[in-house]
Amino acid sequence: MKTVTVLLTTLLAATAIATPAHRPPQCGTCNPVSGENHCDITTSCINTGTRFHCACRAGYKASKNNHDISKQFRLNMKDYEFLVFTPESTECNTLCDNPYGMGPNLCSEVPIYDHCRA
């Protein structure tokens, strides 16, 4: 019985390490007051409904590493799925894989998140 308990404990510990926490990503925000936000000149601070985020111009992203949430993210917002958002002070000069796509297909290589945590 002790062997079974040790085996189960080991399996549970390994599963906990291998399974990422299902928490929404922490996305950078910006101050919407002109002159007080720190969005890079290649981005604009825009209202996403409940927060403000720096947004790349259409067709651009911040990094070739599409899954680096510390550099870029997209949000599940109707009619804004095409925008790539960045934390403040993040340059946004990398052309998207499909820079001439339309709607949610534009920059679709950057993952969409349902929401961000504070």
C-alpha angles and dihedrals in degrees: 000000000000090000091054091049092050091047093050092047091051092049093049092049092049091049092051091052095046096045114078118224111263095231123133113255121263105246124195119249134200138214108250094209110110111251092014102076122084099213112145115255087252091063140051130220106241137176113252095185102272102019141025121243134179107253127203118229113264113286096023136098134183102240143018086229095086095189097052100115089184088068107030147355141166125225131221096245121140111252092005101072089107094064121096112211127205138188116258118286092025117134115226108200104121113111113234119244090251104026093167097051121118133234117341091351091071108098089353090158089077108080122247117229123201092223144333131242122234 
